Amino acid sequence: MKLRIEDNSLRLRLSEAEVQQFADQGRVACTVPLGPLPTDQLVYALERAEQEEFQVIYEAGALTVTVPASLAQSWTSTDQNGLVATLPLASGQFLRILVEKDLDCRH
C-alpha cells in the first residue's frame, strides 16, 4: 500500500492483493522504519469500520484511515476505482482522503 501526503490530502493506493486482503480481513497495514529502534516507525493502515463516515485516527507513530463498511463492501466488490472524502479540520481547513485501487495495467 502506498501512502502519499501532500498539503491537506492523504492518498492510499492499494494493490490488487491488498484490496482482496481489505475485503477479507477489513484491514491492511504497512510499517515504515524511521530509525534504529523498533519504536522508530510509522504504521499506516486502512480499516473497515461501522461508523457512517470516514475518519482519520492519528497517534504517535500510527495513522489509520477508517472507511464505512458499506462503502468498503461496494468498493472492493465492484470495478469502482476510488473512494473520496473530505473531513473538516480546525480553523476552517479540510483534509481530503483518497483511497484508490492501484491495479496493474493489462494490455
MOPAC internal coordinates of N, CA, C and O (Angstrom, degrees):
PM7 1SCF
backbone

  N    0.0000 0     0.00 0     0.00 0    0    0    0
  C    1.4470 1     0.00 0     0.00 0    1    0    0
  C    1.5257 1   107.40 1     0.00 0    2    1    0
  O    1.2310 1   121.66 1   -46.65 1    3    2    1
  N    1.2930 1   114.43 1   133.35 1    3    2    1
  C    1.4588 1   120.67 1   178.65 1    5    3    2
  C    1.5197 1   109.34 1  -100.21 1    6    5    3
  O    1.2310 1   121.05 1   -40.43 1    7    6    5
  N    1.3257 1   115.60 1   139.57 1    7    6    5
  C    1.4623 1   122.10 1   175.88 1    9    7    6
  C    1.5165 1   107.85 1  -117.64 1   10    9    7
  O    1.2310 1   121.03 1   -51.04 1   11   10    9
  N    1.3113 1   115.64 1   128.96 1   11   10    9
  C    1.4608 1   120.65 1   175.03 1   13   11   10
  C    1.5174 1   107.59 1  -125.04 1   14   13   11
  O    1.2310 1   121.16 1   -53.49 1   15   14   13
  N    1.3142 1   115.39 1   126.51 1   15   14   13
  C    1.4677 1   121.90 1   177.41 1   17   15   14
  C    1.5164 1   106.86 1  -117.06 1   18   17   15
  O    1.2310 1   120.93 1   -57.05 1   19   18   17
  N    1.3132 1   115.82 1   122.95 1   19   18   17
  C    1.4558 1   120.41 1  -179.75 1   21   19   18
  C    1.5182 1   108.78 1  -148.77 1   22   21   19
  O    1.2310 1   121.32 1   -53.19 1   23   22   21
  N    1.3379 1   115.08 1   126.81 1   23   22   21
  C    1.4608 1   121.05 1  -177.84 1   25   23   22
  C    1.5250 1   109.41 1    47.52 1   26   25   23
  O    1.2310 1   119.93 1    58.02 1   27   26   25
  N    1.3039 1   117.74 1  -121.98 1   27   26   25
  C    1.4722 1   121.33 1  -179.14 1   29   27   26
  C    1.5210 1   110.90 1  -104.67 1   30   29   27
  O    1.2310 1   120.74 1  -131.99 1   31   30   29
  N    1.3355 1   116.19 1    48.01 1   31   30   29
  C    1.4548 1   118.18 1   178.28 1   33   31   30
  C    1.5254 1   111.14 1  -143.36 1   34   33   31
  O    1.2310 1   121.75 1   -32.29 1   35   34   33
  N    1.3294 1   114.26 1   147.71 1   35   34   33
  C    1.4564 1   123.86 1   172.19 1   37   35   34
  C    1.5173 1   106.44 1  -121.25 1   38   37   35
  O    1.2310 1   121.05 1   -47.59 1   39   38   37
  N    1.3258 1   115.60 1   132.41 1   39   38   37
  C    1.4635 1   120.34 1   179.85 1   41   39   38
  C    1.5238 1   108.38 1  -129.45 1   42   41   39
  O    1.2310 1   120.89 1   -55.95 1   43   42   41
  N    1.3148 1   115.90 1   124.05 1   43   42   41
  C    1.4564 1   122.45 1   176.43 1   45   43   42
  C    1.5200 1   107.94 1  -113.28 1   46   45   43
  O    1.2310 1   120.89 1   -51.41 1   47   46   45
  N    1.3397 1   115.91 1   128.59 1   47   46   45
  C    1.4712 1   121.24 1   177.67 1   49   47   46
  C    1.5143 1   107.78 1  -120.54 1   50   49   47
  O    1.2310 1   121.15 1   -56.58 1   51   50   49
  N    1.3252 1   115.41 1   123.42 1   51   50   49
  C    1.4587 1   121.56 1  -176.19 1   53   51   50
  C    1.5213 1   111.13 1  -109.25 1   54   53   51
  O    1.2310 1   121.18 1   -41.83 1   55   54   53
  N    1.3283 1   115.34 1   138.17 1   55   54   53
  C    1.4588 1   120.94 1   173.94 1   57   55   54
  C    1.5281 1   108.67 1   -69.83 1   58   57   55
  O    1.2310 1   121.15 1    -9.42 1   59   58   57
  N    1.3108 1   115.40 1   170.58 1   59   58   57
  C    1.4682 1   120.15 1   178.59 1   61   59   58
  C    1.5331 1   111.06 1   -59.24 1   62   61   59
  O    1.2310 1   120.31 1   138.08 1   63   62   61
  N    1.3369 1   117.01 1   -41.92 1   63   62   61
  C    1.4734 1   121.33 1   179.04 1   65   63   62
  C    1.5256 1   110.99 1   -65.34 1   66   65   63
  O    1.2310 1   120.26 1   141.87 1   67   66   65
  N    1.3258 1   117.12 1   -38.13 1   67   66   65
  C    1.4679 1   120.48 1   179.05 1   69   67   66
  C    1.5226 1   111.51 1   -69.95 1   70   69   67
  O    1.2310 1   120.16 1   143.05 1   71   70   69
  N    1.3259 1   117.30 1   -36.95 1   71   70   69
  C    1.4738 1   120.17 1   175.13 1   73   71   70
  C    1.5260 1   109.42 1   -60.83 1   74   73   71
  O    1.2310 1   120.33 1   137.42 1   75   74   73
  N    1.3305 1   116.97 1   -42.58 1   75   74   73
  C    1.4693 1   121.19 1   178.46 1   77   75   74
  C    1.5309 1   110.96 1   -64.93 1   78   77   75
  O    1.2310 1   120.16 1   138.05 1   79   78   77
  N    1.3240 1   117.30 1   -41.95 1   79   78   77
  C    1.4670 1   120.61 1   177.46 1   81   79   78
  C    1.5239 1   110.72 1   -61.83 1   82   81   79
  O    1.2310 1   120.63 1   137.03 1   83   82   81
  N    1.3227 1   116.41 1   -42.97 1   83   82   81
  C    1.4651 1   120.99 1   177.98 1   85   83   82
  C    1.5225 1   110.41 1   -61.98 1   86   85   83
  O    1.2310 1   120.17 1   138.32 1   87   86   85
  N    1.3371 1   117.28 1   -41.68 1   87   86   85
  C    1.4649 1   121.18 1   178.39 1   89   87   86
  C    1.5229 1   110.83 1   -63.25 1   90   89   87
  O    1.2310 1   120.24 1   138.07 1   91   90   89
  N    1.3268 1   117.15 1   -41.93 1   91   90   89
  C    1.4660 1   121.87 1  -176.07 1   93   91   90
  C    1.5236 1   113.25 1   -78.02 1   94   93   91
  O    1.2310 1   120.40 1   136.81 1   95   94   93
  N    1.3325 1   116.84 1   -43.19 1   95   94   93
  C    1.4589 1   120.87 1  -170.62 1   97   95   94
  C    1.5205 1   114.55 1  -108.85 1   98   97   95
  O    1.2310 1   120.38 1   164.56 1   99   98   97
  N    1.3266 1   116.88 1   -15.44 1   99   98   97
  C    1.4551 1   119.39 1   179.69 1  101   99   98
  C    1.5182 1   114.11 1    79.36 1  102  101   99
  O    1.2310 1   120.23 1  -170.18 1  103  102  101
  N    1.3341 1   117.16 1     9.82 1  103  102  101
  C    1.4745 1   119.86 1  -179.22 1  105  103  102
  C    1.5215 1   110.00 1  -158.96 1  106  105  103
  O    1.2310 1   121.57 1   -40.24 1  107  106  105
  N    1.3242 1   114.60 1   139.76 1  107  106  105
  C    1.4571 1   123.14 1   171.52 1  109  107  106
  C    1.5225 1   105.37 1  -135.82 1  110  109  107
  O    1.2310 1   120.30 1   -45.79 1  111  110  109
  N    1.3387 1   117.04 1   134.21 1  111  110  109
  C    1.4594 1   120.60 1  -179.54 1  113  111  110
  C    1.5183 1   110.44 1  -139.54 1  114  113  111
  O    1.2310 1   121.28 1   -27.81 1  115  114  113
  N    1.3237 1   115.15 1   152.19 1  115  114  113
  C    1.4668 1   122.98 1   175.91 1  117  115  114
  C    1.5178 1   108.27 1  -134.16 1  118  117  115
  O    1.2310 1   121.30 1   -29.34 1  119  118  117
  N    1.3262 1   115.11 1   150.66 1  119  118  117
  C    1.4547 1   121.58 1   178.95 1  121  119  118
  C    1.5215 1   109.52 1  -122.22 1  122  121  119
  O    1.2310 1   121.17 1   -47.64 1  123  122  121
  N    1.3331 1   115.36 1   132.36 1  123  122  121
  C    1.4530 1   121.71 1   177.42 1  125  123  122
  C    1.5242 1   107.70 1  -115.56 1  126  125  123
  O    1.2310 1   119.77 1   -66.98 1  127  126  125
  N    1.3390 1   118.04 1   113.02 1  127  126  125
  C    1.4628 1   119.73 1   176.16 1  129  127  126
  C    1.5282 1   110.00 1   -68.35 1  130  129  127
  O    1.2310 1   120.48 1   -44.33 1  131  130  129
  N    1.3333 1   116.69 1   135.67 1  131  130  129
  C    1.4665 1   120.62 1  -177.20 1  133  131  130
  C    1.5232 1   113.18 1  -122.65 1  134  133  131
  O    1.2310 1   119.98 1  -178.20 1  135  134  133
  N    1.3120 1   117.64 1     1.80 1  135  134  133
  C    1.4595 1   119.91 1  -179.51 1  137  135  134
  C    1.5100 1   110.99 1  -172.04 1  138  137  135
  O    1.2310 1   120.64 1     6.70 1  139  138  137
  N    1.3284 1   116.38 1  -173.30 1  139  138  137
  C    1.4624 1   120.69 1  -173.75 1  141  139  138
  C    1.5337 1   114.70 1   -76.08 1  142  141  139
  O    1.2310 1   119.74 1   158.28 1  143  142  141
  N    1.3004 1   118.09 1   -21.72 1  143  142  141
  C    1.4645 1   120.64 1  -178.34 1  145  143  142
  C    1.5194 1   111.35 1   -90.84 1  146  145  143
  O    1.2310 1   119.98 1   -29.40 1  147  146  145
  N    1.3251 1   117.65 1   150.60 1  147  146  145
  C    1.4715 1   120.30 1   177.60 1  149  147  146
  C    1.5293 1   113.30 1   -58.79 1  150  149  147
  O    1.2310 1   120.39 1   153.58 1  151  150  149
  N    1.3262 1   116.85 1   -26.42 1  151  150  149
  C    1.4676 1   120.19 1   179.71 1  153  151  150
  C    1.5275 1   112.60 1   -83.32 1  154  153  151
  O    1.2310 1   120.24 1   170.52 1  155  154  153
  N    1.3283 1   117.15 1    -9.48 1  155  154  153
  C    1.4632 1   121.82 1   178.69 1  157  155  154
  C    1.5270 1   109.17 1   -83.93 1  158  157  155
  O    1.2310 1   120.95 1  -103.76 1  159  158  157
  N    1.3262 1   115.79 1    76.24 1  159  158  157
  C    1.4589 1   120.17 1  -176.47 1  161  159  158
  C    1.5165 1   110.42 1  -153.15 1  162  161  159
  O    1.2310 1   121.41 1   -19.34 1  163  162  161
  N    1.3030 1   114.91 1   160.66 1  163  162  161
  C    1.4580 1   122.40 1   171.92 1  165  163  162
  C    1.5176 1   107.39 1  -117.82 1  166  165  163
  O    1.2310 1   120.70 1   -55.03 1  167  166  165
  N    1.3085 1   116.26 1   124.97 1  167  166  165
  C    1.4563 1   121.89 1   174.58 1  169  167  166
  C    1.5247 1   106.47 1  -107.81 1  170  169  167
  O    1.2310 1   120.77 1   -55.74 1  171  170  169
  N    1.3220 1   116.13 1   124.26 1  171  170  169
  C    1.4616 1   118.96 1   175.02 1  173  171  170
  C    1.5252 1   108.23 1  -121.57 1  174  173  171
  O    1.2310 1   121.47 1   -36.75 1  175  174  173
  N    1.3373 1   114.79 1   143.25 1  175  174  173
  C    1.4608 1   119.06 1  -171.95 1  177  175  174
  C    1.5230 1   110.88 1  -144.77 1  178  177  175
  O    1.2310 1   122.03 1   -23.99 1  179  178  177
  N    1.3272 1   113.72 1   156.01 1  179  178  177
  C    1.4559 1   123.00 1   170.45 1  181  179  178
  C    1.5137 1   106.22 1  -118.72 1  182  181  179
  O    1.2310 1   120.36 1   -52.77 1  183  182  181
  N    1.3388 1   116.92 1   127.23 1  183  182  181
  C    1.4591 1   121.22 1  -177.72 1  185  183  182
  C    1.5251 1   110.93 1  -130.26 1  186  185  183
  O    1.2310 1   121.75 1   -33.61 1  187  186  185
  N    1.3139 1   114.25 1   146.39 1  187  186  185
  C    1.4662 1   122.20 1   172.57 1  189  187  186
  C    1.5241 1   106.57 1   -86.41 1  190  189  187
  O    1.2310 1   120.36 1   -42.92 1  191  190  189
  N    1.3275 1   116.92 1   137.08 1  191  190  189
  C    1.4620 1   120.50 1  -178.39 1  193  191  190
  C    1.5226 1   110.45 1  -142.28 1  194  193  191
  O    1.2310 1   120.94 1   -17.23 1  195  194  193
  N    1.3034 1   115.80 1   162.77 1  195  194  193
  C    1.4660 1   121.07 1  -176.16 1  197  195  194
  C    1.5255 1   114.31 1   -84.71 1  198  197  195
  O    1.2310 1   119.69 1   169.40 1  199  198  197
  N    1.3336 1   118.21 1   -10.60 1  199  198  197
  C    1.4686 1   118.91 1   178.93 1  201  199  198
  C    1.5220 1   109.20 1   -66.37 1  202  201  199
  O    1.2310 1   120.58 1   -14.12 1  203  202  201
  N    1.3136 1   116.50 1   165.88 1  203  202  201
  C    1.4626 1   120.80 1  -174.45 1  205  203  202
  C    1.5243 1   113.53 1   -94.02 1  206  205  203
  O    1.2310 1   119.85 1   178.43 1  207  206  205
  N    1.3300 1   117.89 1    -1.57 1  207  206  205
  C    1.4551 1   120.53 1  -178.45 1  209  207  206
  C    1.5228 1   110.32 1  -134.43 1  210  209  207
  O    1.2310 1   121.16 1   -22.66 1  211  210  209
  N    1.3114 1   115.39 1   157.34 1  211  210  209
  C    1.4565 1   120.37 1   172.18 1  213  211  210
  C    1.5215 1   109.36 1   -60.44 1  214  213  211
  O    1.2310 1   120.65 1   -29.39 1  215  214  213
  N    1.3212 1   116.36 1   150.61 1  215  214  213
  C    1.4604 1   121.71 1   172.56 1  217  215  214
  C    1.5127 1   108.72 1  -141.42 1  218  217  215
  O    1.2310 1   121.08 1   -27.60 1  219  218  217
  N    1.3157 1   115.54 1   152.40 1  219  218  217
  C    1.4551 1   121.98 1   170.77 1  221  219  218
  C    1.5149 1   106.61 1  -120.04 1  222  221  219
  O    1.2310 1   121.12 1   -52.90 1  223  222  221
  N    1.3219 1   115.46 1   127.10 1  223  222  221
  C    1.4578 1   121.28 1   179.96 1  225  223  222
  C    1.5221 1   106.55 1  -115.37 1  226  225  223
  O    1.2310 1   121.15 1   -59.72 1  227  226  225
  N    1.3310 1   115.40 1   120.28 1  227  226  225
  C    1.4607 1   119.89 1  -179.95 1  229  227  226
  C    1.5198 1   109.08 1  -118.01 1  230  229  227
  O    1.2310 1   121.17 1   -53.37 1  231  230  229
  N    1.3222 1   115.36 1   126.63 1  231  230  229
  C    1.4579 1   123.40 1   173.62 1  233  231  230
  C    1.5162 1   105.89 1  -132.69 1  234  233  231
  O    1.2310 1   120.02 1   -15.78 1  235  234  233
  N    1.3195 1   117.56 1   164.22 1  235  234  233
  C    1.4638 1   120.37 1   179.39 1  237  235  234
  C    1.5286 1   109.88 1   -53.49 1  238  237  235
  O    1.2310 1   120.65 1   -62.11 1  239  238  237
  N    1.3192 1   116.37 1   117.89 1  239  238  237
  C    1.4512 1   121.25 1   177.26 1  241  239  238
  C    1.5100 1   115.67 1    79.62 1  242  241  239
  O    1.2310 1   119.65 1  -173.99 1  243  242  241
  N    1.3233 1   118.28 1     6.01 1  243  242  241
  C    1.4698 1   119.94 1  -177.66 1  245  243  242
  C    1.5293 1   111.06 1  -145.03 1  246  245  243
  O    1.2310 1   121.48 1   -44.24 1  247  246  245
  N    1.3067 1   114.78 1   135.76 1  247  246  245
  C    1.4616 1   122.74 1   177.50 1  249  247  246
  C    1.5260 1   107.40 1  -132.47 1  250  249  247
  O    1.2310 1   120.66 1   -59.02 1  251  250  249
  N    1.3352 1   116.34 1   120.98 1  251  250  249
  C    1.4593 1   121.03 1  -178.45 1  253  251  250
  C    1.5154 1   109.73 1  -125.42 1  254  253  251
  O    1.2310 1   120.90 1   -49.92 1  255  254  253
  N    1.3231 1   115.88 1   130.08 1  255  254  253
  C    1.4606 1   122.49 1   172.98 1  257  255  254
  C    1.5160 1   106.45 1  -105.09 1  258  257  255
  O    1.2310 1   120.53 1   -54.64 1  259  258  257
  N    1.3330 1   116.60 1   125.36 1  259  258  257
  C    1.4594 1   119.90 1   177.67 1  261  259  258
  C    1.5201 1   109.21 1  -107.86 1  262  261  259
  O    1.2310 1   121.59 1   -38.97 1  263  262  261
  N    1.3255 1   114.57 1   141.03 1  263  262  261
  C    1.4601 1   123.19 1  -177.21 1  265  263  262
  C    1.5294 1   108.25 1  -119.00 1  266  265  263
  O    1.2310 1   119.75 1   -45.13 1  267  266  265
  N    1.3251 1   118.08 1   134.87 1  267  266  265
  C    1.4659 1   119.50 1   175.59 1  269  267  266
  C    1.5238 1   111.33 1   -55.18 1  270  269  267
  O    1.2310 1   120.66 1   -41.99 1  271  270  269
  N    1.3179 1   116.35 1   138.01 1  271  270  269
  C    1.4668 1   121.72 1  -175.99 1  273  271  270
  C    1.5228 1   112.49 1   -56.00 1  274  273  271
  O    1.2310 1   119.84 1   140.30 1  275  274  273
  N    1.3171 1   117.91 1   -39.70 1  275  274  273
  C    1.4689 1   119.64 1  -178.68 1  277  275  274
  C    1.5228 1   111.51 1   -64.85 1  278  277  275
  O    1.2310 1   119.95 1   139.66 1  279  278  277
  N    1.3281 1   117.69 1   -40.34 1  279  278  277
  C    1.4624 1   120.68 1   177.33 1  281  279  278
  C    1.5256 1   111.09 1   -69.41 1  282  281  279
  O    1.2310 1   120.60 1   140.64 1  283  282  281
  N    1.3361 1   116.47 1   -39.36 1  283  282  281
  C    1.4621 1   120.79 1   178.83 1  285  283  282
  C    1.5172 1   110.82 1   -61.07 1  286  285  283
  O    1.2310 1   120.29 1   136.23 1  287  286  285
  N    1.3074 1   117.06 1   -43.77 1  287  286  285
  C    1.4744 1   121.88 1  -179.91 1  289  287  286
  C    1.5218 1   110.66 1   -61.50 1  290  289  287
  O    1.2310 1   120.79 1   132.51 1  291  290  289
  N    1.3106 1   116.09 1   -47.49 1  291  290  289
  C    1.4618 1   120.59 1  -179.49 1  293  291  290
  C    1.5267 1   110.96 1   -63.41 1  294  293  291
  O    1.2310 1   120.34 1   136.59 1  295  294  293
  N    1.3291 1   116.95 1   -43.41 1  295  294  293
  C    1.4632 1   121.86 1  -177.08 1  297  295  294
  C    1.5267 1   111.77 1   -65.37 1  298  297  295
  O    1.2310 1   120.11 1   136.51 1  299  298  297
  N    1.3254 1   117.40 1   -43.49 1  299  298  297
  C    1.4606 1   120.26 1  -176.36 1  301  299  298
  C    1.5245 1   113.38 1   -76.85 1  302  301  299
  O    1.2310 1   119.84 1   159.76 1  303  302  301
  N    1.3193 1   117.92 1   -20.24 1  303  302  301
  C    1.4688 1   120.19 1  -174.80 1  305  303  302
  C    1.5270 1   113.89 1  -105.74 1  306  305  303
  O    1.2310 1   120.22 1  -173.89 1  307  306  305
  N    1.3364 1   117.19 1     6.11 1  307  306  305
  C    1.4694 1   120.66 1   179.64 1  309  307  306
  C    1.5204 1   110.11 1  -131.09 1  310  309  307
  O    1.2310 1   121.03 1     1.60 1  311  310  309
  N    1.3248 1   115.64 1  -178.40 1  311  310  309
  C    1.4626 1   121.56 1   176.73 1  313  311  310
  C    1.5280 1   112.42 1   -82.85 1  314  313  311
  O    1.2310 1   120.33 1  -178.00 1  315  314  313
  N    1.3186 1   116.98 1     2.00 1  315  314  313
  C    1.4631 1   120.70 1   178.64 1  317  315  314
  C    1.5278 1   108.62 1   -56.07 1  318  317  315
  O    1.2310 1   120.15 1   -53.40 1  319  318  317
  N    1.3210 1   117.33 1   126.60 1  319  318  317
  C    1.4635 1   120.76 1  -174.43 1  321  319  318
  C    1.5198 1   113.48 1   -84.35 1  322  321  319
  O    1.2310 1   119.60 1   145.05 1  323  322  321
  N    1.3238 1   118.38 1   -34.95 1  323  322  321
  C    1.4572 1   117.97 1  -172.76 1  325  323  322
  C    1.5063 1   114.81 1  -145.49 1  326  325  323
  O    1.2310 1   122.22 1   -16.51 1  327  326  325
  N    1.3200 1   113.35 1   163.49 1  327  326  325
  C    1.4550 1   123.44 1   173.75 1  329  327  326
  C    1.5234 1   106.96 1  -122.80 1  330  329  327
  O    1.2310 1   120.40 1   -39.08 1  331  330  329
  N    1.3177 1   116.85 1   140.92 1  331  330  329
  C    1.4601 1   121.34 1  -179.38 1  333  331  330
  C    1.5186 1   108.62 1  -134.14 1  334  333  331
  O    1.2310 1   121.27 1   -40.96 1  335  334  333
  N    1.3291 1   115.18 1   139.04 1  335  334  333
  C    1.4607 1   120.47 1   175.22 1  337  335  334
  C    1.5181 1   108.44 1  -145.94 1  338  337  335
  O    1.2310 1   120.93 1   -26.51 1  339  338  337
  N    1.3136 1   115.83 1   153.49 1  339  338  337
  C    1.4546 1   121.84 1   175.65 1  341  339  338
  C    1.5199 1   107.46 1  -124.90 1  342  341  339
  O    1.2310 1   120.99 1   -58.70 1  343  342  341
  N    1.3410 1   115.71 1   121.30 1  343  342  341
  C    1.4603 1   121.41 1  -177.19 1  345  343  342
  C    1.5222 1   109.64 1  -107.19 1  346  345  343
  O    1.2310 1   120.11 1   -45.42 1  347  346  345
  N    1.3441 1   117.39 1   134.58 1  347  346  345
  C    1.4657 1   119.57 1   177.00 1  349  347  346
  C    1.5315 1   110.55 1   -72.53 1  350  349  347
  O    1.2310 1   121.17 1   -37.23 1  351  350  349
  N    1.3253 1   115.37 1   142.77 1  351  350  349
  C    1.4585 1   122.68 1   177.54 1  353  351  350
  C    1.5230 1   109.63 1  -121.21 1  354  353  351
  O    1.2310 1   120.75 1     1.07 1  355  354  353
  N    1.3018 1   116.18 1  -178.93 1  355  354  353
  C    1.4569 1   121.36 1   176.76 1  357  355  354
  C    1.5276 1   110.07 1   -65.95 1  358  357  355
  O    1.2310 1   120.96 1   -20.73 1  359  358  357
  N    1.2947 1   115.76 1   159.27 1  359  358  357
  C    1.4712 1   123.10 1   175.26 1  361  359  358
  C    1.5159 1   113.56 1    59.63 1  362  361  359
  O    1.2310 1   120.17 1  -149.85 1  363  362  361
  N    1.3231 1   117.29 1    30.15 1  363  362  361
  C    1.4547 1   121.03 1   176.24 1  365  363  362
  C    1.5151 1   114.84 1    72.13 1  366  365  363
  O    1.2310 1   119.73 1  -166.74 1  367  366  365
  N    1.3184 1   118.12 1    13.26 1  367  366  365
  C    1.4482 1   120.86 1   178.52 1  369  367  366
  C    1.5221 1   110.35 1   -90.90 1  370  369  367
  O    1.2310 1   121.18 1   -11.47 1  371  370  369
  N    1.3317 1   115.34 1   168.53 1  371  370  369
  C    1.4593 1   121.97 1   179.85 1  373  371  370
  C    1.5168 1   109.95 1  -134.10 1  374  373  371
  O    1.2310 1   121.14 1   -27.23 1  375  374  373
  N    1.3306 1   115.43 1   152.77 1  375  374  373
  C    1.4600 1   122.56 1   174.40 1  377  375  374
  C    1.5155 1   107.47 1  -116.70 1  378  377  375
  O    1.2310 1   120.90 1   -55.96 1  379  378  377
  N    1.3230 1   115.89 1   124.04 1  379  378  377
  C    1.4628 1   120.96 1   178.87 1  381  379  378
  C    1.5198 1   108.22 1   -94.71 1  382  381  379
  O    1.2310 1   120.59 1   -49.96 1  383  382  381
  N    1.3287 1   116.49 1   130.04 1  383  382  381
  C    1.4591 1   123.34 1   179.23 1  385  383  382
  C    1.5223 1   107.80 1  -112.88 1  386  385  383
  O    1.2310 1   120.90 1   -50.40 1  387  386  385
  N    1.3344 1   115.89 1   129.60 1  387  386  385
  C    1.4575 1   121.49 1   174.22 1  389  387  386
  C    1.5240 1   107.77 1  -125.88 1  390  389  387
  O    1.2310 1   120.57 1   -49.40 1  391  390  389
  N    1.3136 1   116.52 1   130.60 1  391  390  389
  C    1.4627 1   122.57 1   174.80 1  393  391  390
  C    1.5174 1   105.60 1  -124.03 1  394  393  391
  O    1.2310 1   120.74 1   -59.59 1  395  394  393
  N    1.3337 1   116.20 1   120.41 1  395  394  393
  C    1.4589 1   119.93 1  -172.17 1  397  395  394
  C    1.5219 1   111.87 1  -132.45 1  398  397  395
  O    1.2310 1   121.60 1   -27.41 1  399  398  397
  N    1.3170 1   114.55 1   152.59 1  399  398  397
  C    1.4582 1   120.97 1   171.60 1  401  399  398
  C    1.5208 1   107.43 1   -83.45 1  402  401  399
  O    1.2310 1   120.53 1   -52.81 1  403  402  401
  N    1.3111 1   116.60 1   127.19 1  403  402  401
  C    1.4707 1   122.69 1   178.79 1  405  403  402
  C    1.5258 1   106.80 1  -106.80 1  406  405  403
  O    1.2310 1   121.20 1  -106.71 1  407  406  405
  N    1.3155 1   115.30 1    73.29 1  407  406  405
  C    1.4643 1   121.00 1  -173.75 1  409  407  406
  C    1.5124 1   111.31 1   -88.85 1  410  409  407
  O    1.2310 1   120.92 1   -33.66 1  411  410  409
  N    1.3216 1   115.84 1   146.34 1  411  410  409
  C    1.4584 1   121.50 1   178.37 1  413  411  410
  C    1.5287 1   109.49 1   -63.23 1  414  413  411
  O    1.2310 1   121.65 1   -35.56 1  415  414  413
  N    1.3234 1   114.45 1   144.44 1  415  414  413
  C    1.4723 1   119.33 1   174.03 1  417  415  414
  C    1.5158 1   109.32 1   -69.69 1  418  417  415
  O    1.2310 1   120.36 1   -43.61 1  419  418  417
  N    1.2923 1   116.92 1   136.39 1  419  418  417
  C    1.4687 1   121.51 1   177.72 1  421  419  418
  C    1.5189 1   108.41 1  -119.54 1  422  421  419
  O    1.2310 1   120.40 1   -69.98 1  423  422  421
  N    1.3271 1   116.85 1   110.02 1  423  422  421
  C    1.4689 1   121.38 1  -178.15 1  425  423  422
  C    1.4985 1   110.11 1  -107.12 1  426  425  423
  O    1.2310 1   120.10 1   180.00 1  427  426  425

